[in-house]
């Protein structure tokens, strides 16, 4: 009898032990329960007409997003909403709400939508920081890969400070690399730390097949904190600038061939660049040839070889700050101390 009771107790003890969770499992479950109500499914819809002039709503893509505030703002990737005529946001409880595009920044692959209904269900995701992040620490991704909603994957931060060319054609600096599985449909969803705080927006994968291959990238929360409030307030990001128009890389190549640096095409009237003495392109009225003015080759200590370099060099500053712009004119180095202005 006693032996039978001991055996039963052992079996029950084993069962209880089998159900016990490791601390890391408990943490993952807690983060998912707390964060998943803030993650949404975003559907991009194109409006077309058939032969009978009837309007048709055609889903042309989907992705993820997360709730920014109780006013109904939703953050996602620009490439999730690009080309859309209408947008549908699906909450965790399957509530579907029409959304409008508030603003977008293609160069950082970020966009903001807004819904005007179900605001009582809006639960903002807490924001973390990129300061103190370490390679090897836990990373948690929540999203809708392949349309499968409320999917969580875990991994680690594989690398920090990656430079990846984004959908907007310029390099996004300080990207977070993770091995938490990110697949099509995860785009725009949050990358979280073990406290459930946002540390990045899942943006892209590195894969030759188009599916998960162990390398994913997220736009860091430092960019998100700076850009999203501007998109909400202005519909676009206010860039610092010096008041010049430049030749695109293609125009530069066609006109001048291989020229390293950013060619100033025109200096705006009343701009700080004009006051500093910068000069743009001009055409010789006798020969018709283009005469170069200033070629920007550096901002402070950052070298500038093309528009990508110029954008990222100026992106570190704010309007009102002073920077040293280094140029070449007729092969001779020049430098100008210029106060940055807001470029809308």
DRENVO-576557 format. One record per residue (C-alpha): residue number from 1; residue in one letter; x, y, z. Coordinates in Angstrom, 3 decimals, decimal comma. Example, Ala and Ser with C-alpha at 12.3 -4.5 7.8 and 13.67 -1.06 7.14 Angstrom:
k r xx yy zz
1 a 12,300 -4,500 7,800
2 s 13,670 -1,060 7,140
***
This chain:
k r xx yy zz
1 x 0,000 0,000 0,000
2 x 2,719 2,423 1,009
3 x 4,709 1,471 -2,059
4 x 1,700 2,219 -4,257
5 x 1,208 5,635 -2,647
6 x 4,881 6,411 -3,103
7 x 4,672 5,455 -6,778
8 x 1,584 7,628 -7,271
9 x 3,292 10,555 -5,576
10 x 6,329 10,090 -7,783
11 x 4,181 10,082 -10,922
12 x 2,340 13,217 -9,798
13 x 5,626 14,875 -8,953
14 x 6,978 14,027 -12,408
15 x 3,841 15,448 -14,024
16 x 4,154 18,656 -12,068
17 x 7,812 18,829 -13,006
18 x 6,967 18,286 -16,671
19 x 4,626 21,258 -16,544
20 x 7,155 23,522 -14,850
21 x 8,496 26,323 -17,038
22 x 12,013 27,597 -17,226
23 x 12,548 31,274 -16,277
24 x 13,300 32,159 -19,913
25 x 10,062 30,496 -21,046
26 x 8,091 32,377 -18,405
27 x 9,673 35,626 -19,588
28 x 8,781 34,963 -23,236
29 x 5,181 34,120 -22,310
30 x 4,875 37,262 -20,192
31 x 6,246 39,499 -22,949
32 x 3,873 37,994 -25,508
33 x 0,805 38,365 -23,273
34 x 1,606 41,988 -22,509
35 x 2,796 43,104 -25,952
36 x 0,628 41,189 -28,437
37 x -2,518 43,361 -27,888
38 x -0,420 46,274 -29,199
39 x 0,575 44,480 -32,429
40 x -1,711 44,751 -35,458
41 x -2,099 43,285 -38,918
42 x -1,952 45,842 -41,771
43 x -3,526 45,207 -45,173
44 x -2,593 47,426 -48,127
45 x -5,516 47,849 -50,551
46 x -5,491 49,143 -54,115
47 x -8,691 50,570 -55,567
48 x -9,283 49,706 -59,233
49 x -12,147 49,900 -61,726
50 x -13,471 47,131 -63,936
51 x -14,924 47,491 -67,430
52 x -18,262 48,533 -65,932
53 x -16,598 51,320 -63,928
54 x -17,261 49,504 -60,658
55 x -14,666 50,174 -57,985
56 x -12,877 47,096 -56,727
57 x -10,839 46,862 -53,529
58 x -7,872 44,596 -54,199
59 x -5,521 43,583 -51,357
60 x -2,000 44,039 -52,700
61 x 0,088 43,297 -49,667
62 x 0,144 42,992 -45,916
63 x 2,434 43,338 -42,971
64 x 2,528 44,147 -39,305
65 x 2,430 47,274 -37,196
66 x 2,116 48,365 -33,599
67 x 0,048 50,883 -31,647
68 x 1,914 54,101 -30,908
69 x -0,618 55,968 -28,744
70 x -4,239 56,104 -27,608
71 x -5,053 58,552 -30,420
72 x -5,017 55,661 -32,881
73 x -1,594 56,085 -34,494
74 x -0,091 52,881 -35,893
75 x 3,598 52,554 -36,818
76 x 4,659 50,246 -39,643
77 x 7,150 50,069 -42,496
78 x 6,868 52,369 -45,489
79 x 7,182 49,413 -47,847
80 x 4,105 47,829 -46,214
81 x 1,895 50,789 -47,202
82 x 3,667 51,911 -50,381
83 x 1,305 52,354 -53,324
84 x -1,823 51,745 -51,260
85 x -5,103 53,594 -51,786
86 x -6,684 52,372 -48,555
87 x -5,559 50,477 -45,490
88 x -7,149 48,035 -43,101
89 x -5,888 47,450 -39,571
90 x -6,831 44,242 -37,766
91 x -6,473 44,137 -33,990
92 x -5,679 41,028 -31,986
93 x -9,384 40,437 -31,231
94 x -10,020 40,475 -35,023
95 x -11,625 43,926 -34,969
96 x -11,033 45,448 -38,423
97 x -10,737 49,216 -38,805
98 x -10,113 51,409 -41,821
99 x -6,984 53,539 -41,497
100 x -5,543 56,518 -43,319
101 x -1,926 57,278 -44,050
102 x -0,629 60,110 -41,850
103 x 2,929 60,304 -43,115
104 x 5,912 58,315 -44,324
105 x 9,699 58,471 -44,421
106 x 10,902 56,146 -47,190
107 x 14,564 56,784 -46,357
108 x 14,091 55,130 -42,964
109 x 11,324 52,750 -44,167
110 x 8,851 54,046 -41,585
111 x 5,219 55,109 -41,908
112 x 2,353 56,090 -39,639
113 x -1,312 55,170 -40,098
114 x -4,235 56,379 -38,013
115 x -7,536 54,782 -37,098
116 x -10,481 56,782 -35,754
117 x -12,503 53,928 -34,245
118 x -11,969 51,440 -31,404
119 x -9,726 53,955 -29,649
120 x -10,650 52,348 -26,324
121 x -8,712 49,294 -27,524
122 x -5,566 51,270 -28,330
123 x -2,783 50,103 -26,028
124 x 0,539 51,734 -26,802
125 x 3,655 49,634 -26,877
126 x 6,273 50,804 -24,329
127 x 9,421 52,233 -25,884
128 x 12,888 51,072 -24,986
129 x 16,270 52,502 -25,907
130 x 19,174 51,487 -28,086
131 x 21,609 52,655 -25,434
132 x 22,981 49,707 -23,541
133 x 21,905 47,089 -26,084
134 x 24,396 44,259 -26,274
135 x 25,142 41,610 -28,840
136 x 23,865 38,316 -27,453
137 x 20,935 39,655 -25,462
138 x 17,452 38,314 -26,032
139 x 15,318 39,659 -28,895
140 x 11,626 38,937 -29,423
141 x 9,708 39,547 -32,657
142 x 5,919 39,634 -32,855
143 x 4,061 39,925 -36,146
144 x 2,045 38,275 -38,853
145 x 4,416 36,227 -41,042
146 x 2,689 34,885 -44,155
147 x -0,581 36,288 -42,771
148 x -0,443 34,119 -39,623
149 x -1,436 36,614 -36,945
150 x -0,033 36,844 -33,419
151 x 3,151 34,932 -34,149
152 x 6,105 35,240 -31,786
153 x 9,699 34,271 -32,512
154 x 12,706 34,648 -30,259
155 x 16,422 34,903 -30,725
156 x 19,258 37,224 -29,866
157 x 20,737 40,457 -31,088
158 x 23,309 39,178 -33,552
159 x 25,006 42,499 -34,313
160 x 24,591 46,235 -33,802
161 x 25,406 49,215 -35,988
162 x 24,733 47,524 -39,315
163 x 24,448 49,746 -42,402
164 x 21,798 48,514 -44,803
165 x 20,477 50,173 -47,968
166 x 16,751 50,583 -47,388
167 x 13,706 50,780 -49,629
168 x 14,268 54,557 -49,983
169 x 17,608 54,049 -51,708
170 x 19,827 55,417 -48,941
171 x 21,750 53,600 -46,235
172 x 19,993 53,207 -42,897
173 x 22,612 53,403 -40,179
174 x 22,663 51,634 -36,804
175 x 20,382 48,801 -37,872
176 x 19,902 45,928 -35,415
177 x 20,684 42,462 -36,746
178 x 18,807 39,559 -35,154
179 x 18,345 35,851 -35,654
180 x 14,778 35,970 -34,323
181 x 12,841 34,552 -37,260
182 x 11,523 37,347 -39,519
183 x 9,536 36,356 -42,585
184 x 7,378 38,177 -45,160
185 x 4,514 39,681 -43,170
186 x 6,690 40,433 -40,131
187 x 7,640 43,773 -41,698
188 x 6,548 46,691 -39,540
189 x 6,193 44,596 -36,405
190 x 8,104 45,242 -33,199
191 x 11,407 43,819 -32,052
192 x 11,321 43,733 -28,250
193 x 13,740 43,248 -25,386
194 x 13,134 40,886 -22,471
195 x 11,154 43,634 -20,701
196 x 8,721 43,868 -23,595
197 x 9,976 47,280 -24,680
198 x 10,381 48,310 -28,318
199 x 14,001 48,277 -29,460
200 x 13,395 48,164 -33,225
201 x 10,961 47,815 -36,114
202 x 11,428 44,598 -38,078
203 x 12,149 45,671 -41,627
204 x 13,894 43,156 -43,818
205 x 15,611 39,817 -44,072
206 x 18,782 38,743 -45,791
207 x 17,865 35,707 -47,830
208 x 18,475 34,459 -51,343
209 x 15,239 32,451 -51,234
210 x 13,039 35,237 -49,840
211 x 12,325 33,297 -46,646
212 x 13,924 33,207 -43,219
213 x 17,653 32,449 -43,284
214 x 18,718 33,475 -39,795
215 x 19,522 37,113 -40,592
216 x 16,963 39,865 -40,067
217 x 17,245 43,605 -39,593
218 x 15,285 46,144 -37,564
219 x 15,235 49,946 -37,682
220 x 16,460 51,006 -34,214
221 x 14,068 52,637 -31,782
222 x 16,324 55,715 -31,689
223 x 15,233 56,469 -35,281
224 x 11,616 55,667 -34,440
225 x 11,547 58,028 -31,443
226 x 12,810 60,886 -33,617
227 x 10,849 60,273 -36,811
228 x 7,371 59,159 -35,733
229 x 6,482 62,376 -33,827
230 x 7,466 64,380 -36,925
231 x 5,296 62,214 -39,179
232 x 2,358 62,682 -36,821
233 x 2,868 66,446 -36,597
234 x 3,870 67,271 -40,178
235 x 3,226 64,215 -42,347
236 x 6,900 64,086 -43,232
237 x 10,326 64,404 -41,681
238 x 11,886 67,837 -41,406
239 x 15,427 67,485 -42,711
240 x 18,291 69,799 -41,818
241 x 19,838 71,387 -44,892
242 x 22,153 74,157 -46,092
243 x 19,987 75,535 -48,887
244 x 21,418 73,990 -52,043
245 x 20,062 71,829 -54,869
246 x 22,382 69,044 -55,992
247 x 22,887 66,923 -59,050
248 x 21,663 63,376 -58,658
249 x 24,311 60,705 -59,020
250 x 22,953 59,840 -62,472
251 x 22,924 63,479 -63,612
252 x 26,443 63,930 -62,271
253 x 27,695 60,917 -64,185
254 x 26,017 61,967 -67,446
255 x 27,300 65,533 -67,288
256 x 30,681 65,154 -65,677
257 x 31,687 61,506 -65,647
258 x 33,390 60,120 -62,572
259 x 33,388 62,954 -60,043
260 x 33,717 62,103 -56,367
261 x 31,578 64,222 -54,096
262 x 28,184 65,918 -54,353
263 x 27,957 68,556 -57,064
264 x 26,061 71,699 -56,060
265 x 23,654 72,427 -58,909
266 x 22,120 75,600 -57,532
267 x 22,349 77,705 -54,382
268 x 18,978 78,964 -53,155
269 x 18,407 82,697 -52,806
270 x 18,679 83,865 -49,217
271 x 20,023 80,505 -48,071
272 x 22,829 80,091 -45,531
273 x 24,895 78,475 -48,285
274 x 24,582 81,606 -50,433
275 x 25,477 83,854 -47,506
276 x 28,523 81,684 -46,846
277 x 29,654 82,096 -50,473
278 x 28,921 78,704 -51,980
279 x 28,473 78,534 -55,742
280 x 26,522 76,193 -58,010
281 x 26,865 75,067 -61,622
282 x 26,834 77,641 -64,357
283 x 27,093 77,430 -68,123
284 x 29,722 79,229 -70,129
285 x 27,759 81,463 -72,509
286 x 30,426 81,207 -75,221
287 x 31,234 77,494 -75,196
288 x 28,039 76,148 -73,637
289 x 30,095 74,010 -71,290
290 x 29,109 73,544 -67,670
291 x 31,417 75,214 -65,190
292 x 31,606 73,606 -61,777
293 x 31,105 75,547 -58,612
294 x 31,416 73,774 -55,277
295 x 31,606 70,021 -54,891
296 x 30,729 68,929 -51,354
297 x 33,278 66,399 -50,106
298 x 32,656 66,452 -46,364
299 x 30,430 67,510 -43,463
300 x 32,564 68,069 -40,371
301 x 34,793 64,978 -40,237
302 x 32,459 62,766 -42,290
303 x 33,563 62,241 -45,910
304 x 30,916 62,772 -48,590
305 x 31,192 60,838 -51,829
306 x 27,537 60,787 -52,896
307 x 24,002 61,739 -51,838
308 x 23,831 58,778 -49,459
309 x 26,814 60,111 -47,529
310 x 25,462 63,676 -47,537
311 x 22,018 62,628 -46,275
312 x 23,419 60,526 -43,447
313 x 25,993 63,151 -42,476
314 x 23,339 65,876 -42,140
315 x 20,889 63,459 -40,504
316 x 22,998 63,554 -37,337
317 x 22,194 67,232 -36,791
318 x 19,210 69,484 -36,205
319 x 18,152 72,772 -37,754
320 x 19,887 75,654 -36,010
321 x 23,136 73,793 -35,438
322 x 26,353 74,944 -37,083
323 x 28,354 72,582 -39,281
324 x 31,505 72,854 -41,344
325 x 30,868 72,037 -45,000
326 x 34,037 71,034 -46,869
327 x 34,101 71,464 -50,654
328 x 36,357 71,533 -53,661
329 x 36,182 74,421 -56,126
330 x 38,420 74,345 -59,158
331 x 40,393 71,653 -57,414
332 x 41,087 73,731 -54,328
333 x 39,709 72,851 -50,894
334 x 37,317 75,246 -49,218
335 x 35,325 75,154 -46,013
336 x 32,195 77,005 -44,960
337 x 30,692 77,370 -41,506
338 x 26,943 77,123 -42,096
339 x 23,873 77,146 -39,848
340 x 21,482 74,371 -40,807
341 x 17,905 75,228 -41,747
342 x 14,740 73,142 -41,855
343 x 13,956 71,573 -45,220
344 x 10,300 70,573 -45,603
***
